[in-house]
Amino acid sequence: MNFRGLYKWAGVCAIAYAVISLAGYIISLATNGPGSVTPLTPDQIWNALQKQGTHIASRLDQLSYFLWIPALVGLFAYLRDRRPGRAHLGGAFAAFALVGFFAASALGSSMIDLARQPVSEALKERLGLFDLVTFALILPALYAITVSNLLWGLALRTQEGLARTVGNLFLAQVVAFVIADAGFIGKQTAILNAGILLNNLALAATFLSAGLLLGRAAKEEIEAKSFAPERSRAAGASA
């Protein structure tokens, strides 16, 4: 099957996703500061939701799904022809993570809309509950996408050249998550934020490289398609 169109579109989406995801992280960091190992109070949640930077980061997060999904589909198609076992298993974990992240993102958007109402203690308590549910959705999604990154990273490392580089970057995301998770469990803010920073940088680098890889795969599909008729004509002439 010719995946030229899919690879080309997925490559563009992967590069755009890398840019938008990194921009969202930078805006969120500049607006609300580094992450905390302790839950935010209702007052802190309310204050964060009043900031314009939080609104922008939320919109970028929602936009990113329209880019992340095609990029994942393109990578899945690329790996399925090369390492089908790890491609399918990693894709299953990625799909599970996608559902969790999207639900958390939708809930976060609802919190922003809710925070436009007149402030009251009851409203702040409700926002605190929503924040707890959001965390409950994100946590399993983070572990699922880490397993997916591990499987796809190991699969891509069996290839050569740029594909191997993309595989190494997927594994770098796994290492960064382990660092961040260790900081969160150990209540070490510096380690947590170091892991988050490394993960976001590795994420952007992964999908930027993956976009280039998929673009190259699209060109290889074109060359293979143009070479096939020439080979057929040569075989007919020799006969």
C-alpha positions, 0 to 999 in steps of 0.5 A: 500500500502507498502511504505517500500522502499519509506520511507527508501530511503526518510529517507536517502535523508532527513538526507543527505539534512539536512547535505548539506543544513546546510553546504551550509549555513555555507559556504555562511555565511563564504564567504559573511558574514551575510545577508543585509536588503538593496539590494546589489550593482552591485559591491557587487554582482560581488565580491561575484560571484568571490569567490570560496565559492559562487561557492561551496554553489551554487553547494551544493544548486543544489545538495540539490534538488535531496535530498529534493524532495524525502524527501518531497515525503516520508513525504507526503506519511507518512502524507497522511495516517494519516492527508490527508487534511493537507498532500495534502494542505501542499504538494501543497504549498511545490510544488509551493515553490520548483518551485520558489526555483529551478528557483532562483537556476538556475538563480543563477548558470547562474549568476556565469557563466555570471560573468566569462566574462570580467568585464564591467559596462554593465555586472554588471548592468545585474547581478544586474537585475538578482539578482532582479529577483532571489529575486522576485522568492525566496520571494513567495517561502519562504512564500509558504514553510512557509505555508507548514511547518505550515500545516505539522507541525500541522499535525505531532503534532497530532501524538506521539513520534518522529513524534510530535518532527518533527512537533514541528521542522517544526513549529520552522521553521515558527517562525524563518521565522517570526523573519527573515521577521520582521527583513527584513521589519523593516530593522533590520540586527541583527534580520534578521540574527538571524532569518536566523540562527534559520531557518537554524538550525531548517531546518537541525534538522527537516529533520534529525529527519524526516529521522529517522522518515521515517526510523522507518516507513520503519521498521514498514512496514516490521514488519506489512508485516511479521506479516500478514502471521503469523496472517493468519496461526493462523486464519487457524489453529484455523478454 
